[in-house]
Amino acid sequence: MGGVHRARTSPWPGYNNHLYGVGRDGNTVAVVEWESNWTQPDAPAFKETVKAAVNKLY
């Protein structure tokens, strides 16, 4: 799992946080992206989402 903080270059104030998770079961891969605006991302909820996505693979 990894995270990216992207600062805006426009005059509009704000920021985005993007979390990425990658899981694999055999030859099948799941990629999960989670975006959080204005606040810190909810890492525990993101981890559960990634686990749920990987568990739905074969």
mmCIF file as Biopython writes it, N, C-alpha, C and O atoms, coordinates in Angstrom:
data_model
#
loop_
_atom_site.group_PDB
_atom_site.id
_atom_site.type_symbol
_atom_site.label_atom_id
_atom_site.label_alt_id
_atom_site.label_comp_id
_atom_site.label_asym_id
_atom_site.label_entity_id
_atom_site.label_seq_id
_atom_site.pdbx_PDB_ins_code
_atom_site.Cartn_x
_atom_site.Cartn_y
_atom_site.Cartn_z
_atom_site.occupancy
_atom_site.B_iso_or_equiv
_atom_site.auth_seq_id
_atom_site.auth_asym_id
_atom_site.pdbx_PDB_model_num
ATOM 1   N N  . MET A ? 1  ? 0.844   -1.173  0.000   1.0 0.0 1  A 1 
ATOM 2   C CA . MET A ? 1  ? 0.000   0.000   0.000   1.0 0.0 1  A 1 
ATOM 3   C C  . MET A ? 1  ? 0.886   1.230   0.000   1.0 0.0 1  A 1 
ATOM 4   O O  . MET A ? 1  ? 2.016   1.200   0.487   1.0 0.0 1  A 1 
ATOM 5   N N  . GLY A ? 2  ? 0.363   2.301   -0.547  1.0 0.0 2  A 1 
ATOM 6   C CA . GLY A ? 2  ? 1.131   3.541   -0.582  1.0 0.0 2  A 1 
ATOM 7   C C  . GLY A ? 2  ? 0.208   4.726   -0.583  1.0 0.0 2  A 1 
ATOM 8   O O  . GLY A ? 2  ? -0.996  4.589   -0.802  1.0 0.0 2  A 1 
ATOM 9   N N  . GLY A ? 3  ? 0.758   5.874   -0.344  1.0 0.0 3  A 1 
ATOM 10  C CA . GLY A ? 3  ? -0.029  7.097   -0.321  1.0 0.0 3  A 1 
ATOM 11  C C  . GLY A ? 3  ? 0.645   8.182   -1.126  1.0 0.0 3  A 1 
ATOM 12  O O  . GLY A ? 3  ? 1.869   8.203   -1.260  1.0 0.0 3  A 1 
ATOM 13  N N  . VAL A ? 4  ? -0.159  9.086   -1.663  1.0 0.0 4  A 1 
ATOM 14  C CA . VAL A ? 4  ? 0.352   10.205  -2.440  1.0 0.0 4  A 1 
ATOM 15  C C  . VAL A ? 4  ? -0.363  11.452  -1.961  1.0 0.0 4  A 1 
ATOM 16  O O  . VAL A ? 4  ? -1.593  11.479  -1.902  1.0 0.0 4  A 1 
ATOM 17  N N  . HIS A ? 5  ? 0.391   12.482  -1.619  1.0 0.0 5  A 1 
ATOM 18  C CA . HIS A ? 5  ? -0.195  13.788  -1.298  1.0 0.0 5  A 1 
ATOM 19  C C  . HIS A ? 5  ? 0.051   14.682  -2.491  1.0 0.0 5  A 1 
ATOM 20  O O  . HIS A ? 5  ? 1.192   14.873  -2.914  1.0 0.0 5  A 1 
ATOM 21  N N  . ARG A ? 6  ? -1.022  15.230  -3.032  1.0 0.0 6  A 1 
ATOM 22  C CA . ARG A ? 6  ? -0.906  16.069  -4.231  1.0 0.0 6  A 1 
ATOM 23  C C  . ARG A ? 6  ? -1.291  17.492  -3.879  1.0 0.0 6  A 1 
ATOM 24  O O  . ARG A ? 6  ? -2.439  17.746  -3.516  1.0 0.0 6  A 1 
ATOM 25  N N  . ALA A ? 7  ? -0.367  18.416  -3.979  1.0 0.0 7  A 1 
ATOM 26  C CA . ALA A ? 7  ? -0.660  19.830  -3.733  1.0 0.0 7  A 1 
ATOM 27  C C  . ALA A ? 7  ? -1.213  20.449  -5.013  1.0 0.0 7  A 1 
ATOM 28  O O  . ALA A ? 7  ? -0.733  20.164  -6.110  1.0 0.0 7  A 1 
ATOM 29  N N  . ARG A ? 8  ? -2.202  21.275  -4.866  1.0 0.0 8  A 1 
ATOM 30  C CA . ARG A ? 8  ? -2.780  21.937  -6.034  1.0 0.0 8  A 1 
ATOM 31  C C  . ARG A ? 8  ? -1.893  23.090  -6.474  1.0 0.0 8  A 1 
ATOM 32  O O  . ARG A ? 8  ? -1.274  23.761  -5.648  1.0 0.0 8  A 1 
ATOM 33  N N  . THR A ? 9  ? -1.838  23.310  -7.760  1.0 0.0 9  A 1 
ATOM 34  C CA . THR A ? 9  ? -1.070  24.433  -8.288  1.0 0.0 9  A 1 
ATOM 35  C C  . THR A ? 9  ? -1.977  25.589  -8.676  1.0 0.0 9  A 1 
ATOM 36  O O  . THR A ? 9  ? -1.485  26.633  -9.103  1.0 0.0 9  A 1 
ATOM 37  N N  . SER A ? 10 ? -3.284  25.431  -8.539  1.0 0.0 10 A 1 
ATOM 38  C CA . SER A ? 10 ? -4.222  26.500  -8.867  1.0 0.0 10 A 1 
ATOM 39  C C  . SER A ? 10 ? -4.387  27.416  -7.653  1.0 0.0 10 A 1 
ATOM 40  O O  . SER A ? 10 ? -3.997  27.046  -6.546  1.0 0.0 10 A 1 
ATOM 41  N N  . PRO A ? 11 ? -4.953  28.592  -7.846  1.0 0.0 11 A 1 
ATOM 42  C CA . PRO A ? 11 ? -5.160  29.506  -6.719  1.0 0.0 11 A 1 
ATOM 43  C C  . PRO A ? 11 ? -6.219  29.008  -5.729  1.0 0.0 11 A 1 
ATOM 44  O O  . PRO A ? 11 ? -6.313  29.534  -4.620  1.0 0.0 11 A 1 
ATOM 45  N N  . TRP A ? 12 ? -7.012  28.011  -6.107  1.0 0.0 12 A 1 
ATOM 46  C CA . TRP A ? 12 ? -8.038  27.481  -5.217  1.0 0.0 12 A 1 
ATOM 47  C C  . TRP A ? 12 ? -7.366  26.685  -4.111  1.0 0.0 12 A 1 
ATOM 48  O O  . TRP A ? 12 ? -6.596  25.770  -4.401  1.0 0.0 12 A 1 
ATOM 49  N N  . PRO A ? 13 ? -7.637  27.011  -2.842  1.0 0.0 13 A 1 
ATOM 50  C CA . PRO A ? 13 ? -6.948  26.303  -1.764  1.0 0.0 13 A 1 
ATOM 51  C C  . PRO A ? 13 ? -7.488  24.885  -1.584  1.0 0.0 13 A 1 
ATOM 52  O O  . PRO A ? 13 ? -8.667  24.627  -1.822  1.0 0.0 13 A 1 
ATOM 53  N N  . GLY A ? 14 ? -6.635  23.991  -1.173  1.0 0.0 14 A 1 
ATOM 54  C CA . GLY A ? 14 ? -7.072  22.625  -0.909  1.0 0.0 14 A 1 
ATOM 55  C C  . GLY A ? 14 ? -6.008  21.623  -1.255  1.0 0.0 14 A 1 
ATOM 56  O O  . GLY A ? 14 ? -4.955  21.970  -1.790  1.0 0.0 14 A 1 
ATOM 57  N N  . TYR A ? 15 ? -6.285  20.394  -0.952  1.0 0.0 15 A 1 
ATOM 58  C CA . TYR A ? 15 ? -5.374  19.320  -1.291  1.0 0.0 15 A 1 
ATOM 59  C C  . TYR A ? 15 ? -6.148  18.021  -1.389  1.0 0.0 15 A 1 
ATOM 60  O O  . TYR A ? 15 ? -7.278  17.919  -0.912  1.0 0.0 15 A 1 
ATOM 61  N N  . ASN A ? 16 ? -5.537  17.040  -2.004  1.0 0.0 16 A 1 
ATOM 62  C CA . ASN A ? 16 ? -6.126  15.712  -2.136  1.0 0.0 16 A 1 
ATOM 63  C C  . ASN A ? 16 ? -5.120  14.705  -1.618  1.0 0.0 16 A 1 
ATOM 64  O O  . ASN A ? 16 ? -3.918  14.850  -1.840  1.0 0.0 16 A 1 
ATOM 65  N N  . ASN A ? 17 ? -5.601  13.696  -0.936  1.0 0.0 17 A 1 
ATOM 66  C CA . ASN A ? 17 ? -4.776  12.560  -0.553  1.0 0.0 17 A 1 
ATOM 67  C C  . ASN A ? 17 ? -5.305  11.351  -1.293  1.0 0.0 17 A 1 
ATOM 68  O O  . ASN A ? 17 ? -6.510  11.098  -1.302  1.0 0.0 17 A 1 
ATOM 69  N N  . HIS A ? 18 ? -4.407  10.605  -1.914  1.0 0.0 18 A 1 
ATOM 70  C CA . HIS A ? 18 ? -4.784  9.393   -2.622  1.0 0.0 18 A 1 
ATOM 71  C C  . HIS A ? 18 ? -4.034  8.228   -2.010  1.0 0.0 18 A 1 
ATOM 72  O O  . HIS A ? 18 ? -2.812  8.275   -1.870  1.0 0.0 18 A 1 
ATOM 73  N N  . LEU A ? 19 ? -4.756  7.187   -1.647  1.0 0.0 19 A 1 
ATOM 74  C CA . LEU A ? 19 ? -4.145  5.960   -1.161  1.0 0.0 19 A 1 
ATOM 75  C C  . LEU A ? 19 ? -4.350  4.887   -2.222  1.0 0.0 19 A 1 
ATOM 76  O O  . LEU A ? 19 ? -5.417  4.803   -2.831  1.0 0.0 19 A 1 
ATOM 77  N N  . TYR A ? 20 ? -3.337  4.075   -2.440  1.0 0.0 20 A 1 
ATOM 78  C CA . TYR A ? 20 ? -3.410  3.004   -3.414  1.0 0.0 20 A 1 
ATOM 79  C C  . TYR A ? 20 ? -3.069  1.692   -2.737  1.0 0.0 20 A 1 
ATOM 80  O O  . TYR A ? 20 ? -2.097  1.603   -1.988  1.0 0.0 20 A 1 
ATOM 81  N N  . GLY A ? 21 ? -3.867  0.682   -3.001  1.0 0.0 21 A 1 
ATOM 82  C CA . GLY A ? 21 ? -3.588  -0.658  -2.499  1.0 0.0 21 A 1 
ATOM 83  C C  . GLY A ? 21 ? -3.623  -1.642  -3.648  1.0 0.0 21 A 1 
ATOM 84  O O  . GLY A ? 21 ? -4.475  -1.547  -4.531  1.0 0.0 21 A 1 
ATOM 85  N N  . VAL A ? 22 ? -2.698  -2.587  -3.636  1.0 0.0 22 A 1 
ATOM 86  C CA . VAL A ? 22 ? -2.633  -3.606  -4.680  1.0 0.0 22 A 1 
ATOM 87  C C  . VAL A ? 22 ? -2.598  -4.958  -3.994  1.0 0.0 22 A 1 
ATOM 88  O O  . VAL A ? 22 ? -1.777  -5.194  -3.107  1.0 0.0 22 A 1 
ATOM 89  N N  . GLY A ? 23 ? -3.486  -5.839  -4.404  1.0 0.0 23 A 1 
ATOM 90  C CA . GLY A ? 23 ? -3.518  -7.191  -3.861  1.0 0.0 23 A 1 
ATOM 91  C C  . GLY A ? 23 ? -3.540  -8.193  -4.990  1.0 0.0 23 A 1 
ATOM 92  O O  . GLY A ? 23 ? -4.000  -7.891  -6.091  1.0 0.0 23 A 1 
ATOM 93  N N  . ARG A ? 24 ? -3.049  -9.371  -4.722  1.0 0.0 24 A 1 
ATOM 94  C CA . ARG A ? 24 ? -2.952  -10.377 -5.772  1.0 0.0 24 A 1 
ATOM 95  C C  . ARG A ? 24 ? -3.337  -11.744 -5.230  1.0 0.0 24 A 1 
ATOM 96  O O  . ARG A ? 24 ? -2.994  -12.110 -4.106  1.0 0.0 24 A 1 
ATOM 97  N N  . ASP A ? 25 ? -4.050  -12.478 -6.050  1.0 0.0 25 A 1 
ATOM 98  C CA . ASP A ? 25 ? -4.371  -13.874 -5.763  1.0 0.0 25 A 1 
ATOM 99  C C  . ASP A ? 25 ? -4.079  -14.648 -7.040  1.0 0.0 25 A 1 
ATOM 100 O O  . ASP A ? 25 ? -4.869  -14.625 -7.984  1.0 0.0 25 A 1 
ATOM 101 N N  . GLY A ? 26 ? -2.949  -15.330 -7.064  1.0 0.0 26 A 1 
ATOM 102 C CA . GLY A ? 26 ? -2.551  -16.023 -8.286  1.0 0.0 26 A 1 
ATOM 103 C C  . GLY A ? 26 ? -2.244  -15.026 -9.378  1.0 0.0 26 A 1 
ATOM 104 O O  . GLY A ? 26 ? -1.403  -14.144 -9.205  1.0 0.0 26 A 1 
ATOM 105 N N  . ASN A ? 27 ? -2.930  -15.164 -10.516 1.0 0.0 27 A 1 
ATOM 106 C CA . ASN A ? 27 ? -2.718  -14.256 -11.645 1.0 0.0 27 A 1 
ATOM 107 C C  . ASN A ? 27 ? -3.687  -13.076 -11.650 1.0 0.0 27 A 1 
ATOM 108 O O  . ASN A ? 27 ? -3.621  -12.225 -12.537 1.0 0.0 27 A 1 
ATOM 109 N N  . THR A ? 28 ? -4.583  -13.020 -10.669 1.0 0.0 28 A 1 
ATOM 110 C CA . THR A ? 28 ? -5.577  -11.953 -10.608 1.0 0.0 28 A 1 
ATOM 111 C C  . THR A ? 28 ? -5.105  -10.865 -9.649  1.0 0.0 28 A 1 
ATOM 112 O O  . THR A ? 28 ? -4.682  -11.152 -8.530  1.0 0.0 28 A 1 
ATOM 113 N N  . VAL A ? 29 ? -5.182  -9.617  -10.099 1.0 0.0 29 A 1 
ATOM 114 C CA . VAL A ? 29 ? -4.699  -8.481  -9.310  1.0 0.0 29 A 1 
ATOM 115 C C  . VAL A ? 29 ? -5.849  -7.503  -9.101  1.0 0.0 29 A 1 
ATOM 116 O O  . VAL A ? 29 ? -6.626  -7.240  -10.019 1.0 0.0 29 A 1 
ATOM 117 N N  . ALA A ? 30 ? -5.953  -6.965  -7.882  1.0 0.0 30 A 1 
ATOM 118 C CA . ALA A ? 30 ? -6.929  -5.922  -7.576  1.0 0.0 30 A 1 
ATOM 119 C C  . ALA A ? 30 ? -6.167  -4.652  -7.215  1.0 0.0 30 A 1 
ATOM 120 O O  . ALA A ? 30 ? -5.207  -4.695  -6.446  1.0 0.0 30 A 1 
ATOM 121 N N  . VAL A ? 31 ? -6.596  -3.526  -7.771  1.0 0.0 31 A 1 
ATOM 122 C CA . VAL A ? 31 ? -6.028  -2.223  -7.448  1.0 0.0 31 A 1 
ATOM 123 C C  . VAL A ? 31 ? -7.148  -1.377  -6.866  1.0 0.0 31 A 1 
ATOM 124 O O  . VAL A ? 31 ? -8.210  -1.234  -7.473  1.0 0.0 31 A 1 
ATOM 125 N N  . VAL A ? 32 ? -6.907  -0.818  -5.689  1.0 0.0 32 A 1 
ATOM 126 C CA . VAL A ? 32 ? -7.910  0.000   -5.003  1.0 0.0 32 A 1 
ATOM 127 C C  . VAL A ? 32 ? -7.335  1.403   -4.828  1.0 0.0 32 A 1 
ATOM 128 O O  . VAL A ? 32 ? -6.219  1.562   -4.334  1.0 0.0 32 A 1 
ATOM 129 N N  . GLU A ? 33 ? -8.097  2.423   -5.233  1.0 0.0 33 A 1 
ATOM 130 C CA . GLU A ? 33 ? -7.699  3.814   -5.008  1.0 0.0 33 A 1 
ATOM 131 C C  . GLU A ? 33 ? -8.713  4.442   -4.065  1.0 0.0 33 A 1 
ATOM 132 O O  . GLU A ? 33 ? -9.919  4.246   -4.216  1.0 0.0 33 A 1 
ATOM 133 N N  . TRP A ? 34 ? -8.223  5.191   -3.101  1.0 0.0 34 A 1 
ATOM 134 C CA . TRP A ? 34 ? -9.074  5.865   -2.120  1.0 0.0 34 A 1 
ATOM 135 C C  . TRP A ? 34 ? -8.656  7.328   -2.108  1.0 0.0 34 A 1 
ATOM 136 O O  . TRP A ? 34 ? -7.472  7.630   -1.961  1.0 0.0 34 A 1 
ATOM 137 N N  . GLU A ? 35 ? -9.607  8.233   -2.260  1.0 0.0 35 A 1 
ATOM 138 C CA . GLU A ? 35 ? -9.310  9.664   -2.264  1.0 0.0 35 A 1 
ATOM 139 C C  . GLU A ? 35 ? -9.921  10.321  -1.043  1.0 0.0 35 A 1 
ATOM 140 O O  . GLU A ? 35 ? -11.057 10.027  -0.671  1.0 0.0 35 A 1 
ATOM 141 N N  . SER A ? 36 ? -9.166  11.211  -0.421  1.0 0.0 36 A 1 
ATOM 142 C CA . SER A ? 36 ? -9.637  11.965  0.732   1.0 0.0 36 A 1 
ATOM 143 C C  . SER A ? 36 ? -9.360  13.444  0.478   1.0 0.0 36 A 1 
ATOM 144 O O  . SER A ? 36 ? -8.214  13.831  0.247   1.0 0.0 36 A 1 
ATOM 145 N N  . ASN A ? 37 ? -10.388 14.258  0.520   1.0 0.0 37 A 1 
ATOM 146 C CA . ASN A ? 37 ? -10.235 15.701  0.318   1.0 0.0 37 A 1 
ATOM 147 C C  . ASN A ? 37 ? -10.350 16.428  1.647   1.0 0.0 37 A 1 
ATOM 148 O O  . ASN A ? 37 ? -11.257 16.157  2.433   1.0 0.0 37 A 1 
ATOM 149 N N  . TRP A ? 38 ? -9.452  17.330  1.889   1.0 0.0 38 A 1 
ATOM 150 C CA . TRP A ? 38 ? -9.471  18.246  3.031   1.0 0.0 38 A 1 
ATOM 151 C C  . TRP A ? 38 ? -9.090  17.616  4.359   1.0 0.0 38 A 1 
ATOM 152 O O  . TRP A ? 38 ? -8.707  18.346  5.273   1.0 0.0 38 A 1 
ATOM 153 N N  . THR A ? 39 ? -9.170  16.330  4.514   1.0 0.0 39 A 1 
ATOM 154 C CA . THR A ? 39 ? -8.861  15.712  5.803   1.0 0.0 39 A 1 
ATOM 155 C C  . THR A ? 39 ? -7.862  14.580  5.609   1.0 0.0 39 A 1 
ATOM 156 O O  . THR A ? 39 ? -7.596  14.150  4.486   1.0 0.0 39 A 1 
ATOM 157 N N  . GLN A ? 40 ? -7.324  14.113  6.710   1.0 0.0 40 A 1 
ATOM 158 C CA . GLN A ? 40 ? -6.441  12.956  6.646   1.0 0.0 40 A 1 
ATOM 159 C C  . GLN A ? 40 ? -7.258  11.739  6.236   1.0 0.0 40 A 1 
ATOM 160 O O  . GLN A ? 40 ? -8.388  11.575  6.696   1.0 0.0 40 A 1 
ATOM 161 N N  . PRO A ? 41 ? -6.715  10.893  5.390   1.0 0.0 41 A 1 
ATOM 162 C CA . PRO A ? 41 ? -7.450  9.697   4.982   1.0 0.0 41 A 1 
ATOM 163 C C  . PRO A ? 41 ? -7.618  8.734   6.154   1.0 0.0 41 A 1 
ATOM 164 O O  . PRO A ? 41 ? -6.773  8.670   7.047   1.0 0.0 41 A 1 
ATOM 165 N N  . ASP A ? 42 ? -8.697  8.003   6.138   1.0 0.0 42 A 1 
ATOM 166 C CA . ASP A ? 42 ? -8.999  7.007   7.170   1.0 0.0 42 A 1 
ATOM 167 C C  . ASP A ? 42 ? -8.254  5.718   6.822   1.0 0.0 42 A 1 
ATOM 168 O O  . ASP A ? 42 ? -8.800  4.849   6.142   1.0 0.0 42 A 1 
ATOM 169 N N  . ALA A ? 43 ? -7.018  5.596   7.282   1.0 0.0 43 A 1 
ATOM 170 C CA . ALA A ? 43 ? -6.165  4.457   6.918   1.0 0.0 43 A 1 
ATOM 171 C C  . ALA A ? 43 ? -6.749  3.110   7.342   1.0 0.0 43 A 1 
ATOM 172 O O  . ALA A ? 43 ? -6.712  2.171   6.547   1.0 0.0 43 A 1 
ATOM 173 N N  . PRO A ? 44 ? -7.290  2.969   8.565   1.0 0.0 44 A 1 
ATOM 174 C CA . PRO A ? 44 ? -7.858  1.667   8.931   1.0 0.0 44 A 1 
ATOM 175 C C  . PRO A ? 44 ? -9.020  1.240   8.018   1.0 0.0 44 A 1 
ATOM 176 O O  . PRO A ? 44 ? -9.122  0.068   7.656   1.0 0.0 44 A 1 
ATOM 177 N N  . ALA A ? 45 ? -9.882  2.176   7.651   1.0 0.0 45 A 1 
ATOM 178 C CA . ALA A ? 45 ? -10.994 1.847   6.751   1.0 0.0 45 A 1 
ATOM 179 C C  . ALA A ? 45 ? -10.466 1.489   5.364   1.0 0.0 45 A 1 
ATOM 180 O O  . ALA A ? 45 ? -11.000 0.597   4.706   1.0 0.0 45 A 1 
ATOM 181 N N  . PHE A ? 46 ? -9.417  2.185   4.921   1.0 0.0 46 A 1 
ATOM 182 C CA . PHE A ? 46 ? -8.810  1.879   3.632   1.0 0.0 46 A 1 
ATOM 183 C C  . PHE A ? 46 ? -8.237  0.468   3.634   1.0 0.0 46 A 1 
ATOM 184 O O  . PHE A ? 46 ? -8.430  -0.275  2.672   1.0 0.0 46 A 1 
ATOM 185 N N  . LYS A ? 47 ? -7.543  0.092   4.688   1.0 0.0 47 A 1 
ATOM 186 C CA . LYS A ? 47 ? -6.970  -1.255  4.776   1.0 0.0 47 A 1 
ATOM 187 C C  . LYS A ? 47 ? -8.059  -2.319  4.723   1.0 0.0 47 A 1 
ATOM 188 O O  . LYS A ? 47 ? -7.886  -3.351  4.074   1.0 0.0 47 A 1 
ATOM 189 N N  . GLU A ? 48 ? -9.173  -2.076  5.397   1.0 0.0 48 A 1 
ATOM 190 C CA . GLU A ? 48 ? -10.281 -3.033  5.362   1.0 0.0 48 A 1 
ATOM 191 C C  . GLU A ? 48 ? -10.874 -3.135  3.961   1.0 0.0 48 A 1 
ATOM 192 O O  . GLU A ? 48 ? -11.259 -4.219  3.523   1.0 0.0 48 A 1 
ATOM 193 N N  . THR A ? 49 ? -10.947 -2.012  3.263   1.0 0.0 49 A 1 
ATOM 194 C CA . THR A ? 49 ? -11.464 -2.022  1.891   1.0 0.0 49 A 1 
ATOM 195 C C  . THR A ? 49 ? -10.559 -2.836  0.978   1.0 0.0 49 A 1 
ATOM 196 O O  . THR A ? 49 ? -11.041 -3.609  0.150   1.0 0.0 49 A 1 
ATOM 197 N N  . VAL A ? 50 ? -9.239  -2.663  1.127   1.0 0.0 50 A 1 
ATOM 198 C CA . VAL A ? 50 ? -8.305  -3.422  0.311   1.0 0.0 50 A 1 
ATOM 199 C C  . VAL A ? 50 ? -8.421  -4.911  0.622   1.0 0.0 50 A 1 
ATOM 200 O O  . VAL A ? 50 ? -8.432  -5.735  -0.292  1.0 0.0 50 A 1 
ATOM 201 N N  . LYS A ? 51 ? -8.507  -5.264  1.911   1.0 0.0 51 A 1 
ATOM 202 C CA . LYS A ? 51 ? -8.667  -6.658  2.301   1.0 0.0 51 A 1 
ATOM 203 C C  . LYS A ? 51 ? -9.936  -7.256  1.712   1.0 0.0 51 A 1 
ATOM 204 O O  . LYS A ? 51 ? -9.921  -8.383  1.217   1.0 0.0 51 A 1 
ATOM 205 N N  . ALA A ? 52 ? -11.033 -6.508  1.761   1.0 0.0 52 A 1 
ATOM 206 C CA . ALA A ? 52 ? -12.301 -6.995  1.207   1.0 0.0 52 A 1 
ATOM 207 C C  . ALA A ? 52 ? -12.194 -7.219  -0.293  1.0 0.0 52 A 1 
ATOM 208 O O  . ALA A ? 52 ? -12.721 -8.203  -0.812  1.0 0.0 52 A 1 
ATOM 209 N N  . ALA A ? 53 ? -11.511 -6.308  -1.003  1.0 0.0 53 A 1 
ATOM 210 C CA . ALA A ? 53 ? -11.351 -6.462  -2.451  1.0 0.0 53 A 1 
ATOM 211 C C  . ALA A ? 53 ? -10.523 -7.691  -2.777  1.0 0.0 53 A 1 
ATOM 212 O O  . ALA A ? 53 ? -10.863 -8.439  -3.694  1.0 0.0 53 A 1 
ATOM 213 N N  . VAL A ? 54 ? -9.443  -7.910  -2.041  1.0 0.0 54 A 1 
ATOM 214 C CA . VAL A ? 54 ? -8.580  -9.059  -2.300  1.0 0.0 54 A 1 
ATOM 215 C C  . VAL A ? 54 ? -9.309  -10.353 -1.944  1.0 0.0 54 A 1 
ATOM 216 O O  . VAL A ? 54 ? -9.164  -11.351 -2.651  1.0 0.0 54 A 1 
ATOM 217 N N  . ASN A ? 55 ? -10.087 -10.356 -0.865  1.0 0.0 55 A 1 
ATOM 218 C CA . ASN A ? 55 ? -10.823 -11.554 -0.468  1.0 0.0 55 A 1 
ATOM 219 C C  . ASN A ? 55 ? -11.899 -11.930 -1.485  1.0 0.0 55 A 1 
ATOM 220 O O  . ASN A ? 55 ? -12.313 -13.088 -1.544  1.0 0.0 55 A 1 
ATOM 221 N N  . LYS A ? 56 ? -12.359 -10.961 -2.290  1.0 0.0 56 A 1 
ATOM 222 C CA . LYS A ? 56 ? -13.351 -11.267 -3.326  1.0 0.0 56 A 1 
ATOM 223 C C  . LYS A ? 56 ? -12.721 -11.880 -4.572  1.0 0.0 56 A 1 
ATOM 224 O O  . LYS A ? 56 ? -13.422 -12.384 -5.449  1.0 0.0 56 A 1 
ATOM 225 N N  . LEU A ? 57 ? -11.381 -11.831 -4.641  1.0 0.0 57 A 1 
ATOM 226 C CA . LEU A ? 57 ? -10.704 -12.522 -5.747  1.0 0.0 57 A 1 
ATOM 227 C C  . LEU A ? 57 ? -10.828 -14.014 -5.516  1.0 0.0 57 A 1 
ATOM 228 O O  . LEU A ? 57 ? -11.286 -14.429 -4.451  1.0 0.0 57 A 1 
ATOM 229 N N  . TYR A ? 58 ? -10.454 -14.794 -6.433  1.0 0.0 58 A 1 
ATOM 230 C CA . TYR A ? 58 ? -10.627 -16.237 -6.334  1.0 0.0 58 A 1 
ATOM 231 C C  . TYR A ? 58 ? -9.766  -16.814 -5.272  1.0 0.0 58 A 1 
ATOM 232 O O  . TYR A ? 58 ? -9.785  -18.025 -5.051  1.0 0.0 58 A 1 
#
